[in-house]
Amino acid sequence: MEDTIVAHTKSHFDHADEIQELLNILATGTDVDTGAKTIKRLSEILDMYQEQSHLLDPYLENLVGPVVVKLREYVEHPKEYTASSSGHLLFRYLYLVTKTRGYKTVVKFMSHDVADLEPVFEFLCAMGDPSVPWETRYICFIWLSLICMIPFDLKRVDSASNSETSLITRMLDTCKHYLKSTGKERDGAGLLLARLLSRRDLGNALVPYIEWTKTRLHEDVDVFETAGILSSLCAIYQYGSREVLLPTLDDGVMPLLTMEVFEKYENNSLIRKLRTKLTQRIGLCYLKPKIAPWRYQRGHRSLRQNLGEAPSTTKDDPMEIEKQDDDEYVSDNLETVIDILLNGLRDKDTIVRWSAAKGIGRITQRLPHELAEDVIDYLLELFQENTLVSPSSLKLDLSAVSDSTWHGASLAVAELARRGLLLPDRLKQTIPWIMLALKFDLKRGSHSIGAHVRDAACYVCWSFARAYAPSVLEPFVDNIAKNLVVVSVFDREINVRRASSAAFQENVGRQGIFPHGIDIIQLADYFSLGNRSSAFLNVAYEIAKFPAYTEPLINHLVSTTTRHWDKAMRILAASALQRFATLQPYHFINLILPDLAPQAVNKDMQVSHGAILATAEICLALKQCRDANPELEVYWQSKQQLIKEISSIPYRIPPRSMTTFGSEHIREAVCRLIECLAIVHVPNFPIRNDEKQQTTLDVWKNVVHSSLERKEENVQEFAVAAFGAIAATYGISRDELYVCLDKIAPTRLMYARRGYALALGKVNYLVDDRIPWLPDVVRHLCSAAQVQREQQANDAEAKRNAVVGLKDIVVSLGSDFKQGLSKDDFEALLNCLQLCLTDYSTDQRGDVGSWTRAASMECLQCLIPLVARIDASSETRYLSPSTNARIMAALLKQSVERIDRVRDCAGTVLYDLLYARGADETVLLDIPNRDILEKYITGETSWASPADLYPVVTNILSAEPYRFELLTGLVSSAGGLTESLVRHSSSCLIDYMNGLPITSTEGELSLETMAREIIKIFVNYEKVDRVMLPLMDVIGLLYESGTLGKIQKESIHNNILVSVKKECFKSKNIRKLLSATKVYAGLISLKGGQVKIKALQQMLAYLIHAFPRVRMEVSDQLYTYISVLDDEEITEGSMEAEEIITGTDWAGSLADIKTTRDKLYGLLNVPKPVLKAVKK
């Protein structure tokens, strides 16, 4: 991630030369297409600098100045400037620059001569046509806003006569017109209005404008005009001088703030934000522009003073401050202003709350001390709204509070603190609320809200660091540091973790009193906290090594994260606690486990799930500590009551939690707990039960066996691990094992078959006299892995899991393989895996048989090298060259199959088997034609890429032991779904066959041999559409390309014809019939012979097939055949046949076209087939 960010971070503006070249193209004029491409490229370049726009600053004069000079030429001759002029591209370019760098920076580089005012305005008026691009008008507005700032009398540049409307009036009217625009012109018009009305010589126009705005807002204005009016007022009260604006406040703009239009658009966040912003500007006008003398100041504003003497936090004489405050008059309307802003802190939209918070900060900075304290009191009361005290824990319950209110209040506190308005004596009241906000998280249904509140709380802590001296924050440092560290590593959201880390870093740098500050900011930086798992498991663990932070981190995980609504967070919390347990094992035994054990049986499934997982992982970690520390082992054994309580958790869990909706999470956690308890060898305790005598082990087994029969795969995975741990620690009886074997029978429920097939692979059969059971287990698993005839019993997951179980057994046997399985058992296992490689079962999910094939190949990857190594030091050999050849052939077939994942798996296994080496680095397997295989199968072979794979693998067809299987795989790929797969598989096969000799007398591969292999595929895969359909397509292509046409032996062509007819006999599969017509079309292209006549008879028979689509395809093929006949083959009959074929509607009724079809027999000199009489 760090490398990616650095790669996108630029150090300078490296496109300056290219932009100059593109600007020259625009400035000299160009056609429409070139202009559009140029602007598009300029947009792409400027977008690259959107996040680092300051890099443009040194070049802005050259980027803007020449363009403005060119635009002045257009401005002076507006009549020559049309909607299609290329000059619009220059305006659009300027807009792109303002979008990247901001109009306030760019406008400084525009010309600001007084003489430009009227021409630019006239040009703007001339651009009122809607067909003119809006960028032109927007740039004109911001250009005029700059010119209006020049201190000159506007009347002197007005060329209008006394009888005409003045320039000022026209400008105001134009701006009012564009305030209702839906585009950026509205913003430009508002800015120009503000610049005009804030001029001292136009002060008499301000009150009429405000009255006009109130009149318009009383009328039925749309949302766009409302937004335009409000934004213009915001700009006016920002740029205007206080002397000009004061007379307009009480009777002018204050009534506007409470108009009904705000109720009308109460759901529009932009309108509410503009109202808040305007309220803030009005409030600032009421108060003199000064900085509160009572504020808290840390040090001096002068760096020299700060360096020359100790930072001073002294304030002026309080009595003098109070006297200054008393002398200042505060309008009653200010109460309304502050009330609107404080209510804005509760708004549902962040932009409104942020605007209100900034307004509170700015206004409070000018208020007298007493009034400012009232504002702060109200602000702190916002945190207390709807808070309750829980009777049981006596802790604050925040479940009823508003997240919006807390977010707004936090932002406002940060603004006040940043300005020094939150005095040090207020910190004792404020910091507890901010610490709560740092961990604010309210559950709402299946998710939670509060990330924005936590982010704002981090901003508050950041502002504290900048505002207060270390001596002021020292009493609170311990609390702030621990909470910031906890949020930095354990918050769910990446932005909050990084914000907390930034706040901690700011405090370390400015306060210098945070414990282990430098060490922690080196561990928890921007990048290391980007990955949540790394933050939980690595960063937090390293920080926990500092004693000051260990307990806060552990307590947060136990009390908060293990109860989190997000399952992933609870899992991470359990994993983190596992690591922390090694740091303070006694603390976990004495406090953490006794606290978690009761929570594990809580009725709230989220609480229960987190506590169970945490308990499991802690017990596992403590086992490692106990093995290394004998004293800890003794101490653990003394806690028998705690151990009993933990081991009975599966028994004490509410039954509903194991069966209801969401119970799969509880079952996962319980199975994980059982697995961990089994690994740590927890004793088998009796359970007091009035109904029957039970032990904890009986309960565990019941839970595990019921979980093995669940339909959720993840539950089964946890149950399988628990089953294996119980069998390893407490053993398994013969009766239990055979019950499991019975569960994987094809007649059993498919979910149980899936779970128990995996579970049987986890048993260690080399201990406790279990070896005699092994042949039965392998036989049952082999049976479960086979394709079942009944659709219901043919479950893909059950078959795959059975193969995975076999693989686990092979791995666990290791070098003792021959002790457990005889040669016959090995042969049965190998035959089973080879049969699994022919599993092409499909359902609505697609080729689900590929799961079994992939699992079988992975099993072979473990099995074959293992047995070969044992054979090398054993008299009885299980593997032979013929067996190896069968396996390699089957894998080669899979390596050219349709699915990329399967090909990649097969290729990996092939490579591993081919290059497997023994202890003395000799070849491990005796594989026929090894030289050919090693030549074409290398470590660089790209198995997933058809373009790279097929040209190489087709060469292996020269090896006879692998030819049939490989050819079958290549043919099957030709029927794939992706165009690239079909193209490469079929074209590579055709190219390879084209390069072969037609016949061969020395045993070399020939075209005739390949043709016989194709016929063999027909025999072996009869009625298997998965192979037959692509096979006939490939044969059709081979005839079309002339490859098979080279073969002179008519018997081969006749066998192909007979095989196709047999395959299509009584078939209703249209795709198969269409593929067959391609083969027949190829056969009729042969020169003479009975095969050609039989093929023509078959095609003419298809002309009256029941399916119109088949008839149409055959007619097209016949027309193509006749149209390419040689001159000597063309006869009057063939020409008449061509006219009949093209002139007949073969999609019509059979009764009409049968007679027409019959004429073609005579015209093409083809004898009409005669049905033989059936003898009675």
PELIN-V93066 format. One record per helix or strand of 2 or more residues. SS is the DSSP state (a for helix, b for strand). FROM is the first residue (numbers start at 1). TO is the last residue. Records with the same first field share a line. If there is no record, write none. Layout:
SS=FROM-TO / FROM-TO
This chain:
a=2-7 / 16-27 / 32-48 / 53-76 / 78-80 / 87-101 / 103-109 / 116-126 / 134-147 / 154-157 / 167-178 / 185-197 / 200-202 / 204-218 / 223-239 / 242-246 / 249-258 / 261-264 / 269-286 / 303-308 / 318-327 / 333-344 / 350-364 / 369-384 / 403-418 / 424-438 / 451-467 / 470-490 / 494-511 / 517-523 / 532-544 / 547-559 / 561-563 / 567-580 / 585-599 / 605-628 / 630-637 / 640-647 / 649-652 / 655-658 / 663-679 / 696-708 / 713-730 / 734-743 / 750-760 / 771-785 / 796-820 / 823-836 / 849-872 / 881-895 / 900-914 / 930-936 / 946-958 / 960-973 / 979-994 / 1007-1020 / 1025-1040 / 1044-1046 / 1050-1064 / 1070-1083 / 1090-1102 / 1108-1123 / 1127-1129 / 1132-1143 / 1150-1163
b=388-389 / 396-397 / 442-444 / 447-449 / 686-687 / 694-695
